[in-house]
Amino acid sequence: MIRIMTAEELASTTITVDGKLSGEGVEPVETCCIQALSKGTAVRLHLRDVSAIDERGQELLRLLVSQGVGLTANGIYSSYIVGEIQSECLNNNRRCSR
């Protein structure tokens, strides 16, 4: 189960996710982010209460970071995953999306 909330401001959009970023939950998050990016303003994805992120969810996060989406997270698990992805994307020897 996943819950997605979008808060639009003049200069940015914040997308907040609760639930699992895995399986069928990945596509709705991707759709919301693509729609937000198409507006040409800054986009931030906040993983507020995410209990699971599978490989497909991690690939989506890598792709979003490579497209300039800011990632933030609450909780040890989500914060760890986000930190790893951000570090990976900053490292010149590895690519954010595969």
N, C-alpha and C positions, 0 to 999 in steps of 0.2 A: 504494500500500500504506500502511496506517495501523496503528499500535499504540496502544492506549489502556489506561492503567493507572489504577485508582481506589484511593486510600488514604483510608479513612474513619476519622475520629477522633470523639471525643464532640461537639466543637463545630464541626467543619468537615469538608469533603470536598475532597481535592485530586485533580484529574484531570490526568494527564500524557499528552501526545500526542507521538508520534514518527511521522515520515513526511510525507505530503502532506495538507494540509487543503484538498482540492479534489476535484471530481467526486464519486465514490461515498464518499469519506472524510469528507465533511461530515456526512452523516446519522447515522453511529454516534456521532460526537462530540456532536451535538445531543441525541441520545437519552440519552447518559450524563449530560449536563448537566441535562436536564429531570428525570431521575430524582433526581439529587443535589439540585436545587432543591426538589423536592417534599418532601424531608425537613425543610425549614425551618431548616437550618443554613447557615453560610457556605460558599460554594463558590469554589474557586480553580481556574482552568484554566491549566496550565503547558505552554507549547509548548517542549518540550525540544530536539528534533532535527527540526524541521519545515523541509522544503526548498522547499515551495511552498504558497501560499495564493491561491486564485482568488477571483473576486468573490463567489461564493456563500459561501466560507469567511469572507471579510471581513464580509459581511452577518450571518453567524452570530455573529461576534465582537462586532459592534456591538449586536446584539440581547442577547447575554449580558451585556455591560457595562451596558446599560440596565436589566437585571434584577438588577443588583448583583453579578454574578460578577466576581471579581478576576482580572485577566490578568497573567501574567508570561511571559517568553520568554528563551531562550538563543539566541545567534547574532545576527549583524548583521541579517540579513534579517527574521527573526521579530520581533526587538526593535524594528526600525523600524516594521513594520506595527502591532504592539501599541501603540507610542508614538503613532502617527498616530491610531489609533482612540480611544485614551484622550484625546488632545488634542481630537479632534473632539467627543467626548461631553461634555467639560467646557465647551466653547464654547457659550454660550447661544444663539447664532445658528444652530446646526445641530443636527439630530436624530441620535441614535445609530442608530436603525433607520429604514429607508425603506419 
